[in-house]
Each structure stands twice: as structure tokens, then as C-alpha cells.
Amino acid sequence: MLLDPGMNLTLRPMAYPVFFEMYRNAIKNTWTVEEVDFSTDLVDLRSKMTDAERHLIHRLVAFFATGDSIVGNNLVLNLYKHLNAPEARMYLSRQLYEEALHVQFYLTLLDTYVPDPAERAKAFAAVDNIPSIQRKARFCMKWMDSIQALDQVRSKSDRRQFLLNLICFAGCIEGLFFFAAFAYVYFLRSKGLLNGLAAGTNWVFRDESAHMAFAFEAIKTARKEEPDLFDAGLEKDVVQMMRDAVECETQFAQDLLSGGVMGLSVQEMRGYLEYVADQRLQMLGMAPIFHTKNPLHFMDLQDVQELTNFFERRVSSYQVGVGVGAANDVVFDAAF
């Protein structure tokens, strides 16, 4: 079974072909940081954005500075050794590459947006000195540390704890914290600002949607193989985890929007967080707890493919072909 201890190396016969297909689809979605053009963003930052909007973006890039590194560390230290299927580990290997690519993207973003070395150092130290980011980091580390000492997940208690870690990183961190960050980026894009950041975020969005889809598929597989792991106690823990994540991200919203950003309120962001949290719970086969509608209408259109002049730049909906004539689209069930 997927959570059995050991290191199965046998790819034929393949026990979990869905993970292998996710790996192949991820390869099609290859991109590079060098494709992102930040030149117009600098004009926006200097002359088109308000002080409140600049505060929002500086706080956001401070979170970006370490967010994907935390996810990558959990992947290596906790997830890879406990998902016992070589095709699943193939996907995780690809995901680790993508997390490193995101770190490079946000490093380039910081170097571009924050040219002063002292200010950049503050951004990288945000997990220690900015309370709203520090709280989110503590939330992440709590779940990383919860299984750090587990070499194998033999007991049902160990397996439940591992699943809680996986649910946290898929549903709360990648599925809520990151999606909230994307919402701020797309809000600014809706005002015609920071199109370079939005273009790069399109790529990151596709990657993170795939990461989340893989993790939820792994959870679904474990539940099918060991249904008794998903008891009332685990569901209660997941609900509390999701509530805690919404509270963390609401505090971050209060910080980002503290200057008064025209067109976006803390109340709207809170509603969006509750809406997304309910969707994550439903992806786990659980009942929603907030029953909130999406108040951010600009996010309703985010899954519509970007229109652009093909000869000017490659859009994030294009993929690298695999084999002659391989032009199938990747479709993710990533909800907003």
C-alpha cells in the first residue's frame, strides 16, 4: 500500500499509473524565469502605484522569499520517504525542481523590486521580524515538526499524523496561503499593474495547482486503501487546521491592506479565504464549514486562458510537447 514502510523500486507492473501521468503532465508545463519580463513593473512601482499598494507588494514578496523553500523542505524531509511508490516519488522529484524554480522566480522578483541590499535582507528575515508572516511560518513549521522524527509510518497514529501533514501542505499552505497570494497579484493585474509579476504567477499557479492535485490524489489513494485512517478524530483535526489557516491568512490580509487599498478590503479577502477553505474541505470529501460565496469576481476568470500575441511572447497555457504530435492540454481540478 502507498503508506507501507520501505522503498519500493518496481515500476512494472505500475501500481499507481495516475501519479506517473501527473509526472508526465508536469514535464509538459516546463518554463523558465528568464521568460518573465519585469520591465513595466518597475515603472508601475515608481509612478503608478499608491503607497498602500507598494506596502502590499513589499509584504507579499517578503512572504514569497521563503514560502516555497518551506514547502520544498517538507517535501524532501517528510513526504518523499513516506509515499512508497516509485511513480509518486518521480512526481515529487519533479515538484522539488518546480519549488526550486519558484524560489528562483521570487529571488529575481526581490532583486528587481527591492534593489537596496538592506531592504532585501529585511524581506528574507520576514519570518523572524514581521508578525503576520512569522505566524504563517510557525503554522507551517508546526506540521513539519509533527512528523520530523518519524522514520517510518507503521502505526495508524503515525499514518494519521503523516496524512495531516500532507493535508496541511496541500490544502492550507499551497491551497490557501499561496492561492491568497495569487489573488493579490491578480487584483493588481485587474487594475493594470505589475503585469510581469502576473505573467510569472500564471506559471507558478499552474505548478501549485498540480502539486495540490497530486497531494489530494495521494490522500484519496490512502483513504481507499486504509479507510479506517479517516475517522472522526482526523476530520476534527482537519477542520481545526483549516480554521487556524484562515485566521493566519486573515492576519496577513490585515497587514497587507493596512494602508487602505482601494478596491480590496480585509472583509473581502476573509470571504475569499473562507470560500477557498470550503473548497479544500470538499476536495477531501468533507462538508464545508463557512458556506461563503467568492467575493472576488476577478478570480472567477483566472482559469480562462490568457490571450496574447503568439509572436510577442509565450503564454502560460502553452506546454512543452512530449513526443511527436503530443499536444494534449493539462487539465487541473484546481478551484479558487
SULMO-V880381 format. One line per field, one symbol per residue. ss: DSSP state (A for helix, B for strand, O for the rest). phi: phi as a letter, one per 40 degrees, with the letter a starting at -180 (. if undefined). A space follows every 10 residues. Layout:
BEGIN
ss->???
phi->???
END
This chain:
BEGIN
ss->OOOOOOOOOO OOOOOOAAAA AAAAAAAAOO OOAAAOOOAA AAAAAAAAOO AAAAAAAAAA AAAAAAAAAA AAAAAAAAAO OOOOOAAAAA AAAAAAAAAA AAAAAAAAAA AAAOOOAAAA AAAAOAAAAO AAAAAAAAAA AAAAAOOOOO OOOOOAAAAA AAAAAAAAAA AAAAAAAAAA AAAAAAAAAA OOOOAAAAAA AAAAAAAAAA AAAAAAAAAA AAAAAOAAAO OAAAAAAAAA AAAAAAAAAA AAAAAAOOOO OOOOOAAAAA AAAAAAAAAA AAAOOOOOOO OOOOOOAAAO OOOOOOOOOO OOOOOOOOOO OOOOOOOOOO OOOOOO
phi->.dccchacbc cbcccbcccc cccccccccc abccccbccc ccccccbbbc dccccdcccc cccddbdccc cccccccbcd cbccaccccc ccccccdccc cccccccccc cccbccdccc cccccccbbb dccdccccdc cdccccbdcc cabccccccc cccccccccc cccccbdccc cccccccccc cgbfcccccc cdccdcdccc dccccccccc cccccbcccc cccccccccc dccccccdcc cccccdbccg ccgabccccc ccccccdccc ccccgbccbb fbcccccccc cccccccacd ccacccccbc cbgcgcbccc bbcccc
END
